[in-house]
Amino acid sequence: MKFFATLTLFAASVGLSVASDLPAGLYEGSTLANGTWLLKPAGAPDSALFTIDPTEAQDEQVVARSPPSTRGSARVAKRATGCFGSALSHAGTDRAVNSLKAWAGSGNWLFSSTTNRWLGYQSEGALVYYCITAPNSGGNLDTKDVNYALERMDAACPRYTASYFRWDGSVEIVGKARVGDNICV
């Protein structure tokens, strides 16, 4: 409880606007149309909300790729993987992956309201996240889903590179990004 109070006071007094200011931890939020993040520590009251501005050096191009089709399966071919090209901290990414898996466990639900919603773990500027892209929607993520999404991302993009995976016809995304990147859109 002291952590949330301290974080709230810190955010209110100096504002969190760059990745290096964000303590490692689990966060929930949404990405606004201009790329700004509106977030808070997971489970904290809405009074703990703060913003992070988009990173200045946004990658101009996302390379969308579909994993190779196996046995002619059109369903697998429709699953989208995108590579942003930004290098991520190896240790931070590994820590964030393990923390998202711990949250997901044998299945954890995430619901959006009037905007997109995501939940992710940040460590050393790397964010590994689960996102619901559509308003008034939801999804369930478990450790097997996280592993599958990471396998698809790592098959299409270098392992410690910002990327995402979206299931066919789904509003769910699992991704890896830099803090401040335009995610969940």
TORDONU-517621 format. One record per residue: residue number from 0; residue in three letters; x, y, z of N, C-alpha, C, O in turn. Coordinates in nm, 2 decimals. Example, Ala and Ser with C-alpha at 12.3 -4.5 7.8 and 13.67 -1.06 7.14 Angstrom:
// residues 2
NODE   seq   type     n.xx     n.yy     n.zz    ca.xx    ca.yy    ca.zz     c.xx     c.yy     c.zz     o.xx     o.yy     o.zz
NODE     0    ala     1.32    -0.57     0.78     1.23    -0.45     0.78     1.32    -0.33     0.78     1.42    -0.33     0.85
NODE     1    ser     1.28    -0.22     0.71     1.37    -0.11     0.71     1.29     0.00     0.79     1.34     0.11     0.80
This chain:
// residues 185
NODE   seq   type     n.xx     n.yy     n.zz    ca.xx    ca.yy    ca.zz     c.xx     c.yy     c.zz     o.xx     o.yy     o.zz
NODE     0    met     0.08    -0.12     0.00     0.00     0.00     0.00     0.09     0.13     0.00     0.05     0.22    -0.07
NODE     1    lys     0.20     0.12     0.07     0.29     0.24     0.08     0.34     0.27    -0.06     0.36     0.38    -0.10
NODE     2    phe     0.37     0.16    -0.14     0.43     0.18    -0.27     0.33     0.26    -0.36     0.38     0.35    -0.43
NODE     3    phe     0.20     0.23    -0.36     0.10     0.30    -0.44     0.09     0.44    -0.40     0.09     0.53    -0.48
NODE     4    ala     0.09     0.47    -0.27     0.09     0.61    -0.22     0.21     0.68    -0.26     0.20     0.80    -0.30
NODE     5    thr     0.33     0.62    -0.24     0.45     0.69    -0.28     0.46     0.71    -0.43     0.49     0.82    -0.47
NODE     6    leu     0.41     0.62    -0.51     0.41     0.63    -0.66     0.32     0.75    -0.70     0.35     0.83    -0.78
NODE     7    thr     0.20     0.75    -0.63     0.10     0.86    -0.66     0.16     0.99    -0.63     0.15     1.09    -0.71
NODE     8    leu     0.22     1.01    -0.51     0.28     1.14    -0.48     0.40     1.17    -0.57     0.41     1.29    -0.61
NODE     9    phe     0.48     1.08    -0.61     0.59     1.10    -0.70     0.54     1.15    -0.84     0.58     1.25    -0.89
NODE    10    ala     0.44     1.08    -0.89     0.38     1.11    -1.02     0.32     1.25    -1.02     0.33     1.33    -1.11
NODE    11    ala     0.25     1.28    -0.91     0.18     1.41    -0.90     0.28     1.53    -0.88     0.26     1.63    -0.94
NODE    12    ser     0.39     1.50    -0.81     0.49     1.61    -0.79     0.58     1.64    -0.91     0.61     1.75    -0.94
NODE    13    val     0.63     1.54    -0.98     0.72     1.56    -1.09     0.67     1.52    -1.22     0.72     1.56    -1.32
NODE    14    gly     0.57     1.43    -1.22     0.51     1.38    -1.35     0.60     1.28    -1.41     0.72     1.29    -1.41
NODE    15    leu     0.54     1.17    -1.46     0.62     1.07    -1.53     0.61     1.09    -1.67     0.50     1.07    -1.73
NODE    16    ser     0.71     1.12    -1.74     0.70     1.14    -1.88     0.80     1.07    -1.97     0.79     1.07    -2.09
NODE    17    val     0.90     1.01    -1.91     1.00     0.93    -1.98     1.01     0.79    -1.92     0.98     0.77    -1.80
NODE    18    ala     1.06     0.70    -2.00     1.07     0.56    -1.96     1.16     0.55    -1.83     1.12     0.46    -1.75
NODE    19    ser     1.27     0.62    -1.82     1.36     0.60    -1.71     1.29     0.64    -1.57     1.34     0.60    -1.47
NODE    20    asp     1.18     0.71    -1.58     1.11     0.75    -1.45     1.02     0.65    -1.40     0.97     0.66    -1.29
NODE    21    leu     0.98     0.55    -1.48     0.88     0.45    -1.45     0.94     0.34    -1.37     1.02     0.26    -1.42
NODE    22    pro     0.90     0.32    -1.24     0.95     0.21    -1.17     0.91     0.07    -1.23     0.80     0.07    -1.29
NODE    23    ala     0.99    -0.03    -1.21     0.95    -0.16    -1.26     0.83    -0.20    -1.19     0.81    -0.18    -1.07
NODE    24    gly     0.74    -0.27    -1.26     0.61    -0.32    -1.20     0.51    -0.34    -1.30     0.52    -0.33    -1.42
NODE    25    leu     0.39    -0.39    -1.25     0.28    -0.42    -1.33     0.18    -0.30    -1.34     0.15    -0.24    -1.24
NODE    26    tyr     0.15    -0.27    -1.46     0.07    -0.15    -1.48    -0.05    -0.18    -1.57    -0.05    -0.28    -1.65
NODE    27    glu    -0.16    -0.11    -1.55    -0.28    -0.12    -1.64    -0.31     0.02    -1.70    -0.29     0.12    -1.63
NODE    28    gly    -0.35     0.02    -1.82    -0.38     0.15    -1.88    -0.45     0.14    -2.02    -0.49     0.03    -2.06
NODE    29    ser    -0.45     0.25    -2.08    -0.50     0.26    -2.22    -0.41     0.35    -2.30    -0.34     0.44    -2.24
NODE    30    thr    -0.41     0.34    -2.43    -0.34     0.43    -2.52    -0.43     0.52    -2.59    -0.53     0.47    -2.66
NODE    31    leu    -0.41     0.65    -2.57    -0.50     0.75    -2.63    -0.47     0.76    -2.78    -0.37     0.71    -2.83
NODE    32    ala    -0.56     0.83    -2.86    -0.54     0.84    -3.00    -0.41     0.91    -3.04    -0.36     0.88    -3.15
NODE    33    asn    -0.35     1.00    -2.96    -0.23     1.06    -2.99    -0.11     0.98    -2.95     0.01     1.03    -2.96
NODE    34    gly    -0.13     0.86    -2.89    -0.02     0.78    -2.85     0.02     0.79    -2.70     0.10     0.72    -2.65
NODE    35    thr    -0.04     0.89    -2.63    -0.02     0.91    -2.49    -0.07     0.79    -2.41    -0.18     0.74    -2.44
NODE    36    trp     0.00     0.74    -2.31    -0.05     0.64    -2.22    -0.11     0.70    -2.10    -0.06     0.80    -2.04
NODE    37    leu    -0.23     0.65    -2.06    -0.29     0.68    -1.94    -0.29     0.56    -1.86    -0.35     0.46    -1.89
NODE    38    leu    -0.21     0.56    -1.75    -0.19     0.43    -1.67    -0.18     0.45    -1.52    -0.18     0.56    -1.47
NODE    39    lys    -0.18     0.34    -1.45    -0.17     0.33    -1.31    -0.11     0.20    -1.27    -0.12     0.11    -1.35
NODE    40    pro    -0.05     0.19    -1.15    -0.01     0.05    -1.11    -0.13    -0.04    -1.10    -0.24     0.00    -1.07
NODE    41    ala    -0.12    -0.16    -1.15    -0.23    -0.26    -1.15    -0.29    -0.27    -1.01    -0.22    -0.29    -0.91
NODE    42    gly    -0.42    -0.26    -1.01    -0.50    -0.27    -0.89    -0.51    -0.14    -0.81    -0.59    -0.13    -0.71
NODE    43    ala    -0.44    -0.03    -0.85    -0.45     0.09    -0.78    -0.58     0.17    -0.81    -0.64     0.14    -0.92
NODE    44    pro    -0.62     0.26    -0.73    -0.75     0.33    -0.76    -0.72     0.43    -0.87    -0.61     0.46    -0.91
NODE    45    asp    -0.83     0.47    -0.94    -0.82     0.56    -1.05    -0.75     0.69    -1.01    -0.70     0.76    -1.10
NODE    46    ser    -0.75     0.73    -0.89    -0.68     0.85    -0.85    -0.53     0.84    -0.87    -0.46     0.94    -0.86
NODE    47    ala    -0.48     0.72    -0.89    -0.34     0.70    -0.91    -0.30     0.71    -1.06    -0.18     0.70    -1.09
NODE    48    leu    -0.39     0.75    -1.15    -0.37     0.76    -1.29    -0.26     0.87    -1.32    -0.26     0.97    -1.26
NODE    49    phe    -0.18     0.84    -1.42    -0.08     0.94    -1.47    -0.06     0.91    -1.62    -0.11     0.81    -1.67
NODE    50    thr     0.01     1.00    -1.68     0.03     0.99    -1.83     0.18     0.97    -1.86     0.27     1.02    -1.78
NODE    51    ile     0.20     0.91    -1.97     0.34     0.90    -2.03     0.32     0.94    -2.18     0.24     0.89    -2.25
NODE    52    asp     0.40     1.04    -2.22     0.39     1.09    -2.35     0.46     0.99    -2.45     0.54     0.91    -2.41
NODE    53    pro     0.42     0.99    -2.58     0.48     0.90    -2.67     0.63     0.92    -2.69     0.67     1.03    -2.67
NODE    54    thr     0.70     0.82    -2.72     0.84     0.83    -2.74     0.87     0.92    -2.86     0.79     0.92    -2.96
NODE    55    glu     0.97     1.00    -2.85     1.00     1.10    -2.96     1.04     1.03    -3.09     1.00     1.07    -3.20
NODE    56    ala     1.11     0.92    -3.08     1.16     0.85    -3.19     1.08     0.73    -3.23     1.12     0.62    -3.23
NODE    57    gln     0.95     0.76    -3.26     0.86     0.65    -3.30     0.91     0.59    -3.43     0.95     0.66    -3.52
NODE    58    asp     0.91     0.46    -3.44     0.95     0.40    -3.56     0.85     0.43    -3.67     0.72     0.42    -3.64
NODE    59    glu     0.89     0.47    -3.79     0.80     0.51    -3.89     0.73     0.39    -3.96     0.63     0.41    -4.02
NODE    60    gln     0.79     0.28    -3.95     0.73     0.17    -4.02     0.72     0.04    -3.93     0.82     0.00    -3.87
NODE    61    val     0.61    -0.02    -3.94     0.59    -0.15    -3.87     0.58    -0.25    -3.98     0.51    -0.24    -4.08
NODE    62    val     0.66    -0.36    -3.97     0.66    -0.46    -4.07     0.57    -0.57    -4.02     0.60    -0.64    -3.92
NODE    63    ala     0.45    -0.58    -4.08     0.35    -0.69    -4.04     0.39    -0.82    -4.12     0.41    -0.82    -4.24
NODE    64    arg     0.39    -0.92    -4.04     0.42    -1.05    -4.10     0.33    -1.16    -4.05     0.28    -1.15    -3.94
NODE    65    ser     0.30    -1.25    -4.14     0.22    -1.37    -4.09     0.32    -1.49    -4.08     0.40    -1.50    -4.17
NODE    66    pro     0.30    -1.57    -3.98     0.39    -1.68    -3.97     0.37    -1.78    -4.09     0.26    -1.78    -4.14
NODE    67    pro     0.47    -1.85    -4.13     0.45    -1.95    -4.24     0.33    -2.04    -4.21     0.31    -2.09    -4.10
NODE    68    ser     0.26    -2.07    -4.31     0.14    -2.16    -4.30     0.19    -2.30    -4.29     0.28    -2.34    -4.37
NODE    69    thr     0.14    -2.38    -4.20     0.17    -2.52    -4.19     0.06    -2.60    -4.23    -0.06    -2.58    -4.19
NODE    70    arg     0.09    -2.70    -4.32    -0.01    -2.79    -4.37    -0.13    -2.72    -4.44    -0.24    -2.77    -4.43
NODE    71    gly    -0.10    -2.61    -4.50    -0.20    -2.53    -4.58    -0.30    -2.46    -4.49    -0.41    -2.42    -4.54
NODE    72    ser    -0.28    -2.45    -4.36    -0.38    -2.39    -4.28    -0.39    -2.24    -4.30    -0.30    -2.17    -4.26
NODE    73    ala    -0.50    -2.20    -4.36    -0.52    -2.05    -4.38    -0.54    -1.98    -4.24    -0.52    -1.87    -4.23
NODE    74    arg    -0.59    -2.06    -4.15    -0.62    -1.99    -4.02    -0.49    -1.94    -3.95    -0.48    -1.83    -3.90
NODE    75    val    -0.38    -2.02    -3.96    -0.26    -1.98    -3.90    -0.20    -1.86    -3.98    -0.14    -1.77    -3.92
NODE    76    ala    -0.22    -1.87    -4.11    -0.16    -1.76    -4.20    -0.22    -1.62    -4.17    -0.16    -1.52    -4.20
NODE    77    lys    -0.34    -1.62    -4.12    -0.41    -1.49    -4.09    -0.37    -1.43    -3.96    -0.41    -1.32    -3.93
NODE    78    arg    -0.29    -1.50    -3.88    -0.25    -1.45    -3.75    -0.14    -1.35    -3.78    -0.04    -1.38    -3.85
NODE    79    ala    -0.15    -1.23    -3.72    -0.06    -1.12    -3.76     0.05    -1.10    -3.65     0.03    -1.11    -3.53
NODE    80    thr     0.17    -1.09    -3.70     0.29    -1.05    -3.62     0.35    -0.93    -3.68     0.37    -0.92    -3.80
NODE    81    gly     0.38    -0.83    -3.59     0.44    -0.71    -3.64     0.57    -0.68    -3.56     0.58    -0.71    -3.44
NODE    82    cys     0.67    -0.63    -3.64     0.80    -0.60    -3.58     0.82    -0.45    -3.59     0.81    -0.39    -3.69
NODE    83    phe     0.85    -0.39    -3.47     0.87    -0.25    -3.47     1.02    -0.22    -3.49     1.05    -0.10    -3.53
NODE    84    gly     1.11    -0.31    -3.46     1.25    -0.29    -3.49     1.33    -0.23    -3.37     1.45    -0.22    -3.38
NODE    85    ser     1.26    -0.18    -3.27     1.33    -0.12    -3.15     1.40    -0.23    -3.07     1.33    -0.33    -3.03
NODE    86    ala     1.53    -0.22    -3.04     1.59    -0.31    -2.95     1.55    -0.29    -2.80     1.53    -0.18    -2.76
NODE    87    leu     1.53    -0.40    -2.73     1.48    -0.40    -2.59     1.59    -0.46    -2.50     1.67    -0.54    -2.55
NODE    88    ser     1.59    -0.41    -2.38     1.68    -0.47    -2.28     1.65    -0.62    -2.26     1.54    -0.66    -2.24
NODE    89    his     1.76    -0.70    -2.27     1.74    -0.84    -2.26     1.69    -0.88    -2.12     1.59    -0.95    -2.11
NODE    90    ala     1.76    -0.83    -2.02     1.72    -0.86    -1.88     1.58    -0.81    -1.85     1.50    -0.87    -1.79
NODE    91    gly     1.55    -0.68    -1.89     1.42    -0.62    -1.87     1.31    -0.70    -1.94     1.21    -0.72    -1.88
NODE    92    thr     1.34    -0.74    -2.06     1.24    -0.82    -2.14     1.21    -0.95    -2.07     1.09    -0.99    -2.05
NODE    93    asp     1.32    -1.02    -2.03     1.30    -1.15    -1.96     1.22    -1.14    -1.83     1.13    -1.22    -1.81
NODE    94    arg     1.25    -1.03    -1.76     1.18    -1.01    -1.63     1.03    -0.98    -1.66     0.94    -1.03    -1.59
NODE    95    ala     1.01    -0.89    -1.76     0.87    -0.85    -1.79     0.79    -0.97    -1.84     0.67    -0.99    -1.81
NODE    96    val     0.85    -1.06    -1.93     0.79    -1.18    -1.98     0.75    -1.27    -1.86     0.63    -1.31    -1.85
NODE    97    asn     0.84    -1.29    -1.77     0.81    -1.38    -1.65     0.70    -1.32    -1.57     0.62    -1.40    -1.51
NODE    98    ser     0.70    -1.19    -1.55     0.59    -1.13    -1.47     0.46    -1.13    -1.54     0.36    -1.15    -1.47
NODE    99    leu     0.45    -1.12    -1.67     0.32    -1.13    -1.74     0.27    -1.27    -1.73     0.15    -1.29    -1.71
NODE   100    lys     0.36    -1.37    -1.74     0.32    -1.51    -1.73     0.27    -1.54    -1.59     0.17    -1.61    -1.57
NODE   101    ala     0.33    -1.48    -1.49     0.28    -1.50    -1.35     0.14    -1.44    -1.33     0.06    -1.50    -1.27
NODE   102    trp     0.12    -1.32    -1.40    -0.01    -1.26    -1.39    -0.12    -1.35    -1.46    -0.23    -1.38    -1.41
NODE   103    ala    -0.08    -1.40    -1.58    -0.17    -1.48    -1.66    -0.20    -1.61    -1.60    -0.32    -1.65    -1.60
NODE   104    gly    -0.10    -1.68    -1.54    -0.12    -1.81    -1.48    -0.20    -1.90    -1.56    -0.17    -1.92    -1.68
NODE   105    ser    -0.31    -1.96    -1.50    -0.39    -2.06    -1.57    -0.51    -1.99    -1.64    -0.60    -2.06    -1.69
NODE   106    gly    -0.51    -1.86    -1.64    -0.61    -1.79    -1.71    -0.65    -1.66    -1.63    -0.70    -1.68    -1.51
NODE   107    asn    -0.64    -1.55    -1.69    -0.68    -1.42    -1.62    -0.75    -1.34    -1.72    -0.71    -1.33    -1.84
NODE   108    trp    -0.86    -1.28    -1.68    -0.94    -1.19    -1.77    -0.90    -1.05    -1.77    -0.85    -1.00    -1.67
NODE   109    leu    -0.92    -0.98    -1.88    -0.90    -0.84    -1.90    -1.01    -0.79    -1.98    -1.04    -0.84    -2.09
NODE   110    phe    -1.07    -0.68    -1.93    -1.19    -0.62    -2.00    -1.16    -0.47    -2.03    -1.10    -0.40    -1.95
NODE   111    ser    -1.20    -0.43    -2.15    -1.20    -0.28    -2.18    -1.33    -0.22    -2.14    -1.43    -0.29    -2.12
NODE   112    ser    -1.33    -0.09    -2.14    -1.46    -0.01    -2.12    -1.48     0.07    -2.25    -1.51     0.01    -2.36
NODE   113    thr    -1.47     0.20    -2.25    -1.50     0.28    -2.37    -1.38     0.30    -2.46    -1.39     0.35    -2.57
NODE   114    thr    -1.26     0.25    -2.41    -1.14     0.26    -2.49    -1.07     0.13    -2.49    -1.11     0.03    -2.42
NODE   115    asn    -0.95     0.12    -2.56    -0.87     0.00    -2.54    -0.82    -0.01    -2.40    -0.83     0.08    -2.32
NODE   116    arg    -0.77    -0.13    -2.36    -0.71    -0.14    -2.23    -0.60    -0.25    -2.24    -0.61    -0.35    -2.31
NODE   117    trp    -0.50    -0.22    -2.16    -0.39    -0.31    -2.16    -0.33    -0.33    -2.02    -0.35    -0.24    -1.93
NODE   118    leu    -0.26    -0.44    -2.00    -0.20    -0.47    -1.87    -0.06    -0.52    -1.91    -0.05    -0.61    -1.99
NODE   119    gly     0.04    -0.46    -1.85     0.18    -0.50    -1.88     0.28    -0.48    -1.77     0.25    -0.41    -1.68
NODE   120    tyr     0.39    -0.55    -1.78     0.49    -0.54    -1.68     0.61    -0.46    -1.75     0.65    -0.50    -1.86
NODE   121    gln     0.66    -0.36    -1.68     0.77    -0.28    -1.73     0.89    -0.31    -1.64     0.89    -0.31    -1.52
NODE   122    ser     1.01    -0.33    -1.71     1.14    -0.34    -1.65     1.24    -0.29    -1.74     1.25    -0.33    -1.86
NODE   123    glu     1.33    -0.20    -1.69     1.44    -0.15    -1.77     1.39    -0.09    -1.90     1.46    -0.11    -2.00
NODE   124    gly     1.28    -0.03    -1.91     1.23     0.04    -2.03     1.16    -0.06    -2.13     1.10    -0.01    -2.23
NODE   125    ala     1.16    -0.19    -2.09     1.09    -0.29    -2.18     0.95    -0.32    -2.12     0.94    -0.34    -2.00
NODE   126    leu     0.85    -0.31    -2.20     0.71    -0.35    -2.15     0.66    -0.47    -2.23     0.67    -0.47    -2.35
NODE   127    val     0.62    -0.57    -2.16     0.56    -0.69    -2.22     0.41    -0.68    -2.17     0.38    -0.67    -2.05
NODE   128    tyr     0.32    -0.68    -2.27     0.18    -0.64    -2.24     0.08    -0.74    -2.31     0.11    -0.81    -2.40
NODE   129    tyr    -0.04    -0.73    -2.25    -0.16    -0.80    -2.30    -0.26    -0.69    -2.32    -0.29    -0.61    -2.23
NODE   130    cys    -0.32    -0.68    -2.44    -0.41    -0.57    -2.48    -0.54    -0.62    -2.53    -0.55    -0.72    -2.60
NODE   131    ile    -0.65    -0.55    -2.50    -0.78    -0.56    -2.56    -0.80    -0.43    -2.64    -0.81    -0.32    -2.59
NODE   132    thr    -0.80    -0.45    -2.78    -0.80    -0.33    -2.87    -0.93    -0.26    -2.89    -0.94    -0.15    -2.93
NODE   133    ala    -1.04    -0.33    -2.86    -1.18    -0.28    -2.89    -1.25    -0.24    -2.76    -1.23    -0.30    -2.66
NODE   134    pro    -1.33    -0.13    -2.77    -1.41    -0.10    -2.65    -1.51    -0.20    -2.62    -1.56    -0.28    -2.70
NODE   135    asn    -1.54    -0.21    -2.49    -1.65    -0.30    -2.44    -1.62    -0.45    -2.48    -1.72    -0.52    -2.52
NODE   136    ser    -1.50    -0.49    -2.47    -1.46    -0.63    -2.51    -1.38    -0.69    -2.40    -1.34    -0.62    -2.30
NODE   137    gly    -1.34    -0.81    -2.41    -1.26    -0.88    -2.31    -1.19    -1.00    -2.37    -1.22    -1.04    -2.48
NODE   138    gly    -1.10    -1.05    -2.29    -1.03    -1.17    -2.33    -0.96    -1.24    -2.21    -0.96    -1.18    -2.10
NODE   139    asn    -0.92    -1.36    -2.23    -0.86    -1.44    -2.12    -0.72    -1.48    -2.17    -0.71    -1.54    -2.28
NODE   140    leu    -0.62    -1.46    -2.09    -0.49    -1.49    -2.12    -0.43    -1.59    -2.02    -0.45    -1.57    -1.90
NODE   141    asp    -0.37    -1.69    -2.07    -0.30    -1.79    -1.98    -0.15    -1.80    -2.02    -0.11    -1.75    -2.13
NODE   142    thr    -0.07    -1.87    -1.94     0.07    -1.89    -1.97     0.09    -1.95    -2.11     0.19    -1.91    -2.18
NODE   143    lys     0.01    -2.05    -2.15     0.03    -2.11    -2.28     0.01    -2.00    -2.39     0.08    -2.01    -2.49
NODE   144    asp    -0.09    -1.91    -2.37    -0.11    -1.81    -2.47     0.01    -1.72    -2.48     0.05    -1.68    -2.59
NODE   145    val     0.07    -1.68    -2.37     0.19    -1.59    -2.37     0.30    -1.66    -2.44     0.36    -1.60    -2.53
NODE   146    asn     0.32    -1.79    -2.41     0.43    -1.86    -2.47     0.41    -1.87    -2.63     0.50    -1.85    -2.70
NODE   147    tyr     0.28    -1.90    -2.67     0.25    -1.91    -2.81     0.28    -1.78    -2.88     0.34    -1.77    -2.99
NODE   148    ala     0.23    -1.67    -2.82     0.25    -1.54    -2.88     0.40    -1.50    -2.89     0.44    -1.45    -2.99
NODE   149    leu     0.47    -1.53    -2.79     0.62    -1.50    -2.79     0.69    -1.59    -2.90     0.78    -1.54    -2.97
NODE   150    glu     0.65    -1.71    -2.91     0.71    -1.80    -3.02     0.68    -1.74    -3.15     0.77    -1.74    -3.24
NODE   151    arg     0.56    -1.69    -3.18     0.53    -1.63    -3.31     0.61    -1.50    -3.33     0.66    -1.48    -3.44
NODE   152    met     0.62    -1.42    -3.23     0.69    -1.29    -3.24     0.84    -1.33    -3.27     0.90    -1.27    -3.36
NODE   153    asp     0.90    -1.42    -3.19     1.04    -1.45    -3.21     1.07    -1.52    -3.34     1.18    -1.52    -3.38
NODE   154    ala     0.97    -1.59    -3.40     0.99    -1.65    -3.53     0.99    -1.55    -3.64     1.06    -1.57    -3.74
NODE   155    ala     0.93    -1.44    -3.62     0.92    -1.34    -3.73     1.01    -1.22    -3.70     1.05    -1.15    -3.80
NODE   156    cys     1.05    -1.19    -3.58     1.13    -1.08    -3.55     1.25    -1.12    -3.45     1.24    -1.23    -3.39
NODE   157    pro     1.36    -1.05    -3.45     1.46    -1.08    -3.35     1.41    -1.08    -3.21     1.32    -1.01    -3.18
NODE   158    arg     1.46    -1.17    -3.13     1.40    -1.20    -3.00     1.38    -1.08    -2.91     1.27    -1.06    -2.85
NODE   159    tyr     1.48    -1.00    -2.89     1.47    -0.88    -2.80     1.44    -0.75    -2.88     1.50    -0.65    -2.86
NODE   160    thr     1.34    -0.76    -2.97     1.29    -0.65    -3.05     1.15    -0.63    -3.02     1.07    -0.72    -3.00
NODE   161    ala     1.11    -0.50    -3.02     0.97    -0.46    -3.00     0.88    -0.53    -3.11     0.92    -0.51    -3.23
NODE   162    ser     0.78    -0.60    -3.07     0.69    -0.67    -3.17     0.56    -0.70    -3.10     0.54    -0.68    -2.98
NODE   163    tyr     0.47    -0.75    -3.18     0.34    -0.79    -3.13     0.28    -0.91    -3.20     0.33    -0.94    -3.31
NODE   164    phe     0.19    -0.98    -3.14     0.11    -1.09    -3.20    -0.03    -1.07    -3.18    -0.08    -1.04    -3.06
NODE   165    arg    -0.12    -1.08    -3.28    -0.26    -1.07    -3.27    -0.32    -1.20    -3.32    -0.29    -1.24    -3.43
NODE   166    trp    -0.41    -1.26    -3.25    -0.48    -1.38    -3.29    -0.58    -1.34    -3.40    -0.64    -1.23    -3.40
NODE   167    asp    -0.61    -1.43    -3.49    -0.70    -1.42    -3.60    -0.84    -1.38    -3.56    -0.90    -1.45    -3.47
NODE   168    gly    -0.89    -1.26    -3.61    -1.02    -1.22    -3.57    -1.04    -1.18    -3.43    -1.16    -1.17    -3.39
NODE   169    ser    -0.94    -1.16    -3.36    -0.95    -1.13    -3.21    -0.92    -0.98    -3.18    -0.86    -0.91    -3.26
NODE   170    val    -0.96    -0.94    -3.07    -0.93    -0.80    -3.02    -0.81    -0.81    -2.92    -0.78    -0.71    -2.86
NODE   171    glu    -0.75    -0.93    -2.91    -0.64    -0.95    -2.82    -0.50    -0.94    -2.88    -0.48    -1.00    -2.99
NODE   172    ile    -0.41    -0.87    -2.82    -0.27    -0.86    -2.86    -0.18    -0.89    -2.74    -0.21    -0.85    -2.63
NODE   173    val    -0.07    -0.96    -2.77     0.04    -0.98    -2.67     0.16    -0.91    -2.74     0.18    -0.94    -2.86
NODE   174    gly     0.23    -0.83    -2.67     0.34    -0.76    -2.74     0.45    -0.73    -2.64     0.45    -0.74    -2.52
NODE   175    lys     0.56    -0.68    -2.71     0.68    -0.63    -2.64     0.71    -0.49    -2.70     0.71    -0.48    -2.82
NODE   176    ala     0.73    -0.39    -2.61     0.75    -0.26    -2.66     0.85    -0.18    -2.57     0.88    -0.22    -2.46
NODE   177    arg     0.89    -0.06    -2.61     0.95     0.03    -2.53     0.85     0.11    -2.45     0.74     0.13    -2.51
NODE   178    val     0.88     0.16    -2.33     0.78     0.24    -2.26     0.76     0.37    -2.34     0.86     0.43    -2.38
NODE   179    gly     0.64     0.40    -2.37     0.60     0.52    -2.45     0.57     0.49    -2.59     0.52     0.58    -2.66
NODE   180    asp     0.60     0.37    -2.64     0.56     0.33    -2.78     0.41     0.33    -2.79     0.34     0.31    -2.70
NODE   181    asn     0.36     0.35    -2.92     0.22     0.35    -2.95     0.17     0.21    -2.96     0.18     0.15    -3.06
NODE   182    ile     0.12     0.15    -2.85     0.07     0.01    -2.85    -0.08     0.01    -2.84    -0.14     0.11    -2.81
NODE   183    cys    -0.13    -0.11    -2.86    -0.27    -0.14    -2.83    -0.37    -0.05    -2.92    -0.47     0.00    -2.87
NODE   184    val    -0.33    -0.04    -3.05    -0.41     0.04    -3.14    -0.45    -0.04    -3.26    -0.52     0.01    -3.34
